[in-house]
Amino acid sequence: MFIDEVEFKVKAGDGGNGIVSFRREKFIDQGGPDGGDGGDGGSIILKVDEGMNTLADYRYNNIYKADRGQNGQGKKMHGKNGEDLYLDVPPGTMVYDADTDQFLADLKEAGDQYVIAEGGKGGRGNARFKKSTRKAPRFSENGAKGKLRKVRLELKVLADVGLVGYPNVGKSTLISQVSHAKPKIDSYHFTTLHPNLGVVKYGEYQSFVMADIPGIIEGAHQGTGLGDEFLKHLERTRLLVHVIDVSGIEGRDPLADFETINNELNKYNDYLASLEQVVALNKIDLEEGRQNIETVKSELNDRGYSVFPISAVTGEGCKPLIYHLGQRLQELPEREIEKEEEVVIKPDFVDELYIKKLNKDKFEIRGTLLDSYLEKTDFNNDAAVQRLMRVLKHHGLNEMMNSEGVKEGDTVVIGPLEFDYVE
């Protein structure tokens, strides 16, 4: 099953907690703190597997989770790190943040990797907090939470040349004639239901990749027919071959077909509209095709297009077309899809504490400095809570509350804590 777009959640592993422990051995008095650090949580990593050609494996699972880090142990033993979770994707996978639609990565080559969710850092054990003025710390840190995010993967086939044209004009026959691709071929519309790739060889050890894109019809950019479902697969190509049924045996005007398809490409996006096109006038093995060649070719030549009469069935005219495509590809630049810079809007107080007044006698302490400590603090441990308050005091919390008009008896909220303020 060919699936080229999926959406799911990923949850990296949480960091393990550091622990509070003291060395206690026979004949050793006051052995001191020996609580070990927690292990780091596992990250979730996308990795290209060149043997894959679809995202179907991710269609029915809505969340992937990595292992959490283990908690620290006594004797300063570090908790085991969580295992990273690798998710294999096919070459040509583009990665987006599903909530913001931000483009994150373009995974094209075998072995390419992208960390889509980082595991949380392990918390420090109490052995880390020993110092000359604090011989026996009775607190440790909790591990940080692993990243949770919703991602969207889009597969856009990696091809140098894309074949476009109405259904049943011979695109699949052409790619089967010039490569080893074996698409389904029949005499009805929309025989091709997903892109087919073929390696086209020419000259001495030279080649390029050609993609047969399912037939486009009028209104495709709005979802008509197979719609814009497959137009996106042309966005990596550097050159288009516009295949026209020059015989007109289905009752359509070849030049009108050409205009209709180009109109759809123009409406889809500017990049497709800007791509160079080479025109293949197919079905010249039919008498009607032979009769129309000169009229159609002359008109398109006058518009500046390179035109090649061919028969995809017999192979007539295909070799000159292929050599021309190979030459042009050597002259055209590679197509690069640039990663967008992540735009993070931060308030002015991003690294500060600040106070939000909830009502006339209730205040809440906020700020990213506080957030980082809240995550690490074990609120069931009085010593850990006291340490948090010392840190906030060191960063000027008392002066800030006085300046904001917090009075004795007012309620102050810090994370899950709620208490009456005492000057």
Order of alpha helices (4+ residues) and beta strands (2+ residues): beta-beta-beta-beta-beta-beta-beta-beta-beta-alpha-beta-beta-beta-alpha-alpha-beta-alpha-beta-alpha-beta-beta-alpha-alpha-alpha-beta-beta
